[in-house]
């Protein structure tokens, strides 16, 4: 699972909507040096396009080739967040991060003079985007529900192994009891035979 891009946009309420990139962070390390520029341009174009075409207050995911854009746009603040991932990335952590980004940048979004005005993005916010981009590369570590689910799955595996070993021990004990009963019967016969002989 891979997160390629994380973006915050201002989207005009007009028709057709126009998106202005307020901040973004991209991880293009999986592409060759010569491809990074064109892939980065594609990610930016894809981000703006899906933000403009997604209805407000309707989280959605759009697939294009080997990429999936998770989009959440609000109507009140006229803002949107877009996360571009590979096709395997789960929905819940993606949308929890998008909602979190919108909540954290409420002050910035509320101070926009117009939806098309793009303020200078502070280095603290840019660092936060980069931090989220690296943290959410592994959704099981970032999403607490997925983390708990993973721990439950591991516990379930351990319990299955324990139950299997207990059942194996039970079978071995049953075999020992059968053998001891057979041995006991043989020893009784030996005793009777020895008593007759003497």
Secondary structure, DSSP 8 states (H G I E B T S, - for coil): --EEEEEEEEE-SSSS--EEEEEEEE--TTS-TTTHHHHHHHHHHHHHHHHHHS-TT--EEEEETTEEEEEEEETTTTEEEEEEEETT--HHHHHHHHHHHHHHTHHHHHT-SSTT------HHHHHHHHHHHHHTTSHHHH-HHHHHHHHHHHHHHHHHHHHHHHHHHHHHHHHHHHHHHHHHHHHHHHHHHHHHH-
